[in-house]
Amino acid sequence: MALVNRTFRHASLHPALSRREQFVYTAPVHRLRADDRRRRFEDFKKALREPRRKRLCLKFAGTNRADIGRVFGAGAGWPPSVVSLHLDGQSCLSDSFLDAITGRCAALEELRLENIGRLCVADKPRRPMLALRAVRLHRVGVSDGCFDVLMGCAPNASDVCIDNCQTYEWLDPADAAAAGISNAGLSDAHIVGYLQGAAAGTLDSLRLNQCCHVFGAIRSRVLRLKSLLLSQDKPYLNTCRPIDYDRLELALALQVSLQWLEINHLPARLLAAVSGLHGLRHLTLNLTIGRDDVKFLREFSESLRDMKRIGTLAVNRAVTTSADEGHDVLLQTFAIPECAYESLTSLDCSLDGSLCALRAGKRLSSLRIRNGDVLSADGLRLLFENLVGLRRLWVDNCVWLDDEVMSGLPVSNLRGLVSLKIFNANLTYRCLPYIKLLHLNVLIIDNMSLEPCIALVI
């Protein structure tokens, strides 16, 4: 880094920037001898031994069969300034890894394990990592006992993510047999026991992917979450369990302290529970909506009157099949009350016929319109005239926008835009002078004809 840009090297030592800077070690593509691999690691470690660097974010990626903990050693190998550690694509992690980070990484704040074939650690006395707040497991082969050992080293964990860690069925059967891995995995009861027991006093952020069904088993108010993600985006996997939506709805309704909520690929009937969470500031809903769910959408839209602090709102359909007719009309029945725009700064949804968002959403800085076909020339003019505070604008299926309409829009009103994405618009190179007035950092226009401009450049 010093050879490339000495100024940036010194600037990156500042704590505000060092947290966003990640050092990544990728396993070599070709097989290397043990000495060559060790030498490669030594070169990487030299870059981490900057005495003035107080924070390090590390990531190791690849199918390296050498145990990371054994390579670094349980002694003085790991830098004590590591605050974030991400391991991706390891076949096995054993005691040497956990001993190394508990022994040296006292400042570790985030641990992420992804695509780990097997986590095999023994239950023995280790120094707890009191600074470790975030533990995220994505497709990790972990048993109930090893999960307890790992989470026991993070007694103050406040952010936990569990994604497809319940069985090892995602592994290749031949690889699993060669490694001697059973198909037991992390049980539902164990996840619930941890959430209601050891994590109840510290946990305020929970993300459940492919195992959101376990949240329905939490019937008490022991959890007071501020952030929650429930996702079932791959229901076809063998690891997915059937979901009792009645219990899930009751458990969700108890989390009245929620400020950030995201629900993906779950039925719209859960909106009945969401409607009672009046403290929400961020809400993202990608739902499977059927024709019988219109009543839930209408009840939810009325509940927005009581969400006085809602700032970010996204409500969209997650699944669309060829058998569905008029599904856009179904979402257009979702009308946001005008009073909700007093707090909304970011909106992503399909607009209803009244175009209330274009009249009342003067505080909006980010807007995505999914059904741009409802915007005629008058609707587009209304958008450019009223929403002058927009920084990001994304319009899908914008069929009415052409050169003639673009030339008549008050483009100068939206000079604060930094990102503009328009899809299915009928624009040519003649609109470029108007787009240039926006001084955009990001511009994406689908179906734009630029052949004359390209010929001129050539």
Secondary structure, 3 states (H helix, E strand, C coil): CCCCCHHHHHHCCCHHHHCCCEEEEECCCCCCCHHHHHHHHHHHHHHHCCCCCCCEEEEEECCCCCCHHHHHCCCCCCCCCEEEEEEEEECCECHHHHHHHHHHCCCCCEEEEEEEEEECCCCCCCCCCCCCCEEEEEEEEECHHHHHHHHHCCCCCCEEEEECCCCCCCCCHHHHHHHCCCCCCCCHHHHHHHHHCCCCCCCCEEEEECCHHHHHHCCCCCCCCCEEEEECCCCCCCCCCCCCHHHHHHHHHCCCCCCEEEEEEEEHHHHHHHCCCCCCCEEEEEEECCHHHHHHHHHHHHHHHHCCCCCEEEEEECCCCCCCCCHHHHHHCCCCCHHHHHCCCEEEECCCCCCHHHHHCCCCCEEEECCHHHCCHHHHHHHHHHCCCCCEEEECCCCCCEHHHHHHCCHHHHCCCCEEEECCCEEEHHHHHHHHCCCCCEEEECCEECHHHHHHHC
